[in-house]
Amino acid sequence: MEGTRALALPDIGRDPSRTYRLGIMGGTFDPIHYGHLVTAEQAREALGLDLVLFMPAGAPAFKLDQRVTNPEDRYAMTVLATAANEAFFTSRLEIDRAGVTYTADTLRYLRAQYPDNV
């Protein structure tokens, strides 16, 4: 794996003179596949995103009644699948958060972590 790059949130927004565009690619990623990567890259190009943050769901709200692969395994698969693209970053945020994973909670958290230019 890529060491600390995969463990923290991406460090963007430091230069207040510019705007940073961060895309969020969330999902169960059970497993992550080429379609996820192609979709994220197409969105990055079309929307001029600086970075795409892959967010594997910890306890996916809409799959509570289904068998889902261990979160650590899904996280590791996502890190490996995104490693070759410098514009992709995998976060542990939802994997490490206790309870059911809701996108709205994640977006509120991310908004609080970044300055207004992100």
N, C-alpha and C positions, 0 to 999 in steps of 0.2 A: 504494500500500500504506500501511499505517498506521504507518510508521516503526518506532520502537523497540518499540512494543507487540507487534509480530509477531516480533521477533528474540529476545527473552528469555523466560524462564519467568515466569508471572504472579507478581506480588508479593503473596502472601497469607500469612496466619499471623502478622502483626505484633502483633495484639492477643491476648495470652495469656489473656485472660479469656473468650474465646469459642472455639468450635470452627468450623472452616471445612470445608466439604464440596466436594471437588474431584472432578469426573468426568473420565474419560479416554475420548476417542473416537478410537480408532486405526483405521487402515486405509490401503489403497493410495491411495484417493481418485483413481481413474483412470477417469473424472473424479469429483470430488465432485458430489453431486446433491441435489436437494430431500429425498429420503428420508433422507439422512444428517443433514440439518439438522433435519427434523421429529423423527427419533428422538432426537437429542441434546436438543432442547427438551423433548420429552415426559419424558425421563429427568431433566432438570434440575428440571422441575416436580414430578414424582412423588417424587423422592428429596430434594427440598429442597437441590439443589446450589447453591453460591455461584458456581461457574464450571465450564464444560466446556472442557477442554483438548483441542483437535484435534491429533492427532499423525500427520501423514503419514509412512508408512513409507519409509525410505531404500532399502534393498534387501530387499524383503519375502521372508521365509524360504520361504513356500509358493508363490512365483511366480518362483523362480529360472529355471525352464524356459520362462517366458512373456515376451513382449515387454511392457514396462511403460514408460509415458511418463517422460521425464526427471524426476528428483526436484525440480529447481528449478521446473519448470512445474507439477507437481502441488502443490507448496508454494504457489506464487503463486495457483493456482486456489482453494486452500483459504482463504488469507488473504482473497481477494476475496469468496468465498461466505459467510464468517463475519463480515465487517466490520460488518454492520448490527445484529448482536446483541451488546450490551455484555457479556453473560454468556458469550460464546464467545471463545476465545483460541487462536491457532494457534502451535505451537511448531516450531522447526527441529531439535529434539533428535535425532530419528531421521534426518533428512535429512543432518545434519552428521556423524553418527557413522559411522566406517568399518566396513566389513564387513556381514554379514547382520544384519538387524534382527530382534530377538527381544523380545516384549512383556515377558518376565520381566526382561531387562536394563534396560529402560526403567523398569519399576516400581521396581526396586531403586534406580536412580539418583534417581528422583523422591522416594522415601521418604527418601533421604539428604539431599536438598536442602531439605526442608521440616521445620519443627518438628512436634512431636507433636500439635499442635492442628489440623493439616491432615489 
